[in-house]
Amino acid sequence: MSAHVTRSIDSIMRISPVIPVLVIDDAAGARAIAEALVAGGLKVLEVTLRTAAALDALREMKSVEGAIVGAGTVLEPSRLEASLEAGADFIVSPGVTDGLARAAAASAVPFLPGVATAGDIMRGFDLGLTHFKFFPAEAAGGVRTLRALAAPFADARFCPTGGITLDTAATWLGEPSVLCVGGSWIVPRGPADVVAIEGSARRASSLRARMSDRAGGTFP
């Protein structure tokens, strides 16, 4: 397990208004991407396990001062363990299962599973979870659906991910149950333009000014 797993998932979600969702095909450029994101004000990064280079990219990004790097698209306990061995600070999954949630709890790693229905949230609550990725955010019905789902679950907090853009992020962040959003628009897949990435990160980070303080803490 990562020696740097010291934060709760709640505190991680409060660090930046947007968590870049990263699909990295070549680990050689991963450090430069992380440096650009951190310089732009986004310290929390999610490396999705969708490519063969993902775990190596995660290791490279972990070497950047200030970066808090998690593994996304974690589907099973074995991938969770591999992510922790690579140094992941937190784990994100597109869904919630008993096996993965219990493995995360046993590892004491901050865990953000995906939900899209009331049943998903109730299953998460049964497993001791209160913080979720609302996924796929736009395809699952957008802000109106999340608002309706959040109403009966006062303790639930969300990171909507999927189809969100810079133009729509502020609307999502205006919801009281939303602590941050996930965004793939900040780092398009393919060759990295670090100047453009830093600029996109700065624009995303500026959304912080539109966010009100959340119950139980404020954004640093």
N, C-alpha and C positions, 0 to 999 in steps of 0.2 A: 504494500500500500504506500501511497505517496507520503513522504515525511512532512509535506506541507499542507496536509488536510487539517486545517485548524478552524475554518470558518463554517458557519451554518449556511444552509441553502438560502435562508432568508437574507443574511448579510451579503451574500454573493449577489443576489438579485437586486439589492439596493445600491450597488456600487456604481453602475452605469445605466442610463435609460435604455440602451440598446446593447444586446449581446450579438456580436457578429457570428453568423452561422457559416462555417468555412468548409468548403470541399477542396482539398489540396491534392493535386495530382503529382507534384514533385516536391519532396521535402527540402530540396536544396534552396528553395526560395522562401521557406516557411519562417525563418528567423526575421528576414527583412519585412515580411508581411506583419508579423507580430510587432516589430519595432514601429512600423508606420501606424498601426492601430493604437498602440499605447501612446505614441507621440500625439495622436489626434484626440486622446482623452478616453478611449475605450480600453479598459484594462481586462475585462472579462471576455474570454474568447472560447468559442465552442468549435472544436475540430471534429467533424462528423466522420464516423468510421465507414465511409462509403468508397474509399479507395485503398489500394495497397500501400500507399505512402502515408496514410493517416497517422499511425502510431509514431513513425519516425518524425513526422511533422510536429506532432504534439511534443515530442522530446526537444526538438529544436526551439519551439516557441517557449517552452518552460525555461530556457536559458536567458530569456529577455527579462531584464529587471522590471518589476511592477506588473508583469503579466500573470493573470490567473487563468489557467488553461484547463478546460474540461473536455471530456470526450462525449460526442453526441452519436445518435443512431446506435446506441448500445442496446442490443436485442436479447442478450442472454448472459447468465452469470460468467461464462468463460470469457466473454468479451469485456465484461466489467473488470475481471481480474487482470486481463492483459492491459487494459487502460490504466489501472492503478500501478501496474509494474512499469508503465511508461511515464508515470508521474502525474496522472490526471488529478486535478484539484476538485473536480466534481463530475458527476455523471448525468447525462440527459438521455432519455429514451422516448421514442414516439408513442409509447403506450405504457400501461401499467399491468404487470403480472405478479402473482404471488412470489414466484421463484426469484425474479430479478429484484423485487423490493426487499425480500428477506436477505438476499446476498448483499445488497447495498447497506442494509441495516447492520449486518454482521461485520461489514468492513468499516462501518462508521464514516462512510463517505457521503458528502452532500449529494442528494439525489433529486432530480427533477423529471418525473415521468409525465408522459403525455396523456391528456384526457380530452374527450370530445362530447361526453354525455354525462347526465346526472349519475348514471350507474357507475361510470368510470370514477367519478369523484367519490362516491360512496365506498367503492372498493378501495380506493386510496386511503380514505379515512379509516377503514377497517384495518389497514396495514400501518396505521400511525402516521400517515402522510397528510400534509396540509398545503403544500406548495406544488404547483403543477404547471406544465407546459400545455397551453390550450392549442391543440394542433389537429388538423390544419386550420388555422384561424379563419382565413377568409372563406375557404371552401366549406367549412363547418357552419357557416352562417354569419360570420362577422361579429361586429361589436354587439348587435342586438341579441345574438344568441348567447354570447358570453355574459352579458348583463342579466339575462334571464336565468342562466345556470348559476351565476354567483349569488343571486338573491336568497336562495334557501341555505346557502353554505357560508355563513358569516365568517368562518375562520379560514376559508380557502383564499389563497393568493395565487396569481397567475403570471406567466410569461407567454403571451400569445405569440405564435410563430407560424409562418406559412402564408405567403402572399402579401405581407406587410411591406410598405415602402416608406421612404422618407416623408412623403406627402400625407400618408395615413397614420403614421406612427403616433403623432400627437393625440389623435382622437382616441386611440387605444390607451395611451398613457393617462388620459383624463379619467379613466374608469377607476374608482376607488380600490377595486380588487386587483388591479394590475400594478406590479412592481417594476416591470421592464418588458421589453419586447425582444424577440429574436429577429435578426434581419440578415438575409443573404445578399441584399443589394449592395452592401458596403464593399464586399470583395467578390467581384464576378469570377466565375471559374475560368481558368486559363492563365496565360502569362500575366504576372503581377506588375501593375503600374503603381509603385509605392507612393508616388506623389499624389496620384488620384485617390489612392486608398486613404492616405492621411487626410486629404481634404474631405472625403466622405465621412471619415470618422469624426472629424471636427464638427461637421454639420449634424451628425447624429448625436454627438455628445452635447451639443447646444440645446437639445430638447430637454435637458435637465432643468433649464430655467422655466419651462412650462409646467413642470411637475410639482404638485403640492406635496407637503410632508405627509408621510404615511403613518398610520397608527403604529406605535411601537418603535419608531425610529425615523431618522431623516436621511436623505441622500447626502453623502459626504461631499 
